[in-house]
Amino acid sequence: MLATKLQKYKLILASGSPRRQQFFKDLDLDFEIRLKEIEEVFPAELQAEAITNYLAELKASAFEGELNDNEILITSDTIVWHNNNALGKPKDEQDAFEILKSLSNATHEVITSVCFKTNAETTVMYEVTQVTFNELSDEAIRYYIENYKPFDKAGAYGIQEWIGFVAVSKIEGSYANVMGMPTDKVYEYLSKLA
């Protein structure tokens, strides 16, 4: 449906995330993947969505001057925000363990920002979802890390995996957002554009 309306545009997804790529396929959108290596560093004073907004826009700025007039570039960034700390991707097994231990028996926020860039304008939006974890035993955390190796995921977990079924007791907001893309907002924005 939306793909027909967007025929005069070319969507470019600048993400290596298999989950984000799958979302675009599941939304029945035609898109091309273009990747650039970006050092994801943000100013220390930034907090919560200011971090993801900054990083999503930083990723888009790498394509400055390279877009054709009919192209819409889409970049995004996700963090887990917990106890006033941004939890990104874990560095190693120990880091993953400590992150998951901190999320055990607590509520955290998953924040995803999406940046839409054309030659005419840049728009950034974000979504916040509250996720509550049950208490996790050390054994359960180790089992998850060993079997699912969540080193490419913010907050050291994927809600669509084993841990999401056993640990998540409550979720407030967009489920897709926790997986890395607030699909309803993306669809709505692209619909308005079309």
N, C-alpha and C positions, 0 to 999 in steps of 0.2 A: 504493500500500500504506500508507505512512505518512500520506498525506493523509486516508485514511478514519479512521485512529486519532485524527487531530488535528481531527476535525470540530467538536468543541465549542470549539476554540480559533480565534482569528484571528491569523495571522502577519503582523507588520508589519516590512518590511525598510526600515531607514532608510539607504539607500545609493543614490547616483546612479550607481554603477558599473555599466555595461552587463554586465560579466563576472559580477559578483555576482548581478545580476538573472537572468542566463541560467542560473547554477548552480541557483537555486531553481526555475526552469522545468524544467531537466533532472532535478531530483530529484522532479519531479511534485508539487510543493507549491503550494497556493493561497496567495497572499500579496498584500498591498497595499503600495504604496510610499508612505512619508511622509518628506519631507525637511525638514531644518532647517539653516540656515547656522550652522556652528560654527567658531570660530577655533581651529585645531588647534595649540595651544601647550602645551608640557609643561615641567615643572620641569627645569632644566639638569642636575641630579644624576642623573636617571633614565637607566638604560641598558637596552639590548636589549628583552626582552619587557616590562619595567616601563613602557617608553614606550608600546607598543601597547596594553597592558592599561589604562593611564591614559587614552589617547585613545578607546578603544572605550567605556569607562565614561563619559567626558566626553560623548560623543555621545549616549549613552543618558540621561544626567541631564537633557538638554534637554527630555525628554518627561515629567519628573516631574509627577505629578498629572493627566496627560492620558490615561492608559490606562484602558480598561475592564477589568473583572475577567477577561474571557475572552481578553484580548489578550496576545500574546507579542511584545515588541519585540526586534529583532535589529540590532545595530550592529557594525561591525568596523573594524579599522585594520591596515594593512600597512606595514612598513618593510623596507628592505634594510639589514642591519647588517654593516659592513665596516670593519676597522681601528679598532674601537671608536668608530665614527661611525654615526649614523642617517642613511641616505640616503633622503630623501623624494622628492617629485615635483620634477623640475628646473624652475628658474625661467625658463630660456631655452635657446637652442641651445648656447651656450658651456658652460653649466652641465651640460647633458645630455652633451656631449662629454667634459667632465672626469670626470663620474661613470662613464661607460662605459670611459674610459681607465683609471680606477682599478680597475675590475672585470676588465679584461683580464688573462689569464694568472694568475688568482687564484681563491680560493674565498671566497664570501660566504654569509651567512645571510639567508634571507627569513623574517621573523617576522610572523605574522598573529594578532591577538587578536580574539575574538568575544565580545560581551556579549549575554546574554539577560536581558531585564528584564520582570518582571510586577509587578503591584501588591504581590505577596507577597514577592518576592525578586529579587536581581540576582546573576547568575553570570557569571564571566569565565573563558574558557579560551584557551589559545594553542597554536600549533604552530610549530615551527622546521624549516626545510628547508635543507640545505646545497647550494649550487649552484656548480659549478666552470666557469669560462669558459676557452676556448682563448685564445691571443693574438689580439687584434684589431688590424688595421691601422687607421691614421687614416682611410684611404679607406673601409674597411668601416663604421667608426663614423659617418662623415659620410653615407654612403649610407643607413644605417638611419635616422638622425635626419631626413634630408630626405624620405625616402619614407614613414616610419611615424609621424613626429611624436609621440614617446612622452612628451609633456609631462603627461599625466594619470596616469603610472605611477611608482610608487615605484621608485627605482633606475634610472629612465630606460629601462626595457625591459619588454616583454611576452614571456614565454617562449613563448607560443603563436604569435608572429610570426616573421618571417624570421630575426631574430637568435637565437631559440631553436634553430632548426635548424642554424645555422652556428657558433654560439659555445659552446653548452652541451656540455661533454664529459662531465660527470658530475652526477648529482643524487641526493641521499640524503634520503629523506623524501617527503612528499606533493607531487605535481605540482600538484594543484589549489590547494594552499596558496600556491604561487609565483604563481598567477594571482589570488590574493586571498581565498581562502576554503577552510579545511580541511574540505571537504565531508563526509568520513567522520565527523569528530568532531561536526559540526553535526547530521548525520543521527542519530548515536548518542544525542546529548543529547536531541533532540526525541523520539526513540523512547522513551527512559526517561520523559520527561515525560508522554507519551501513555499 
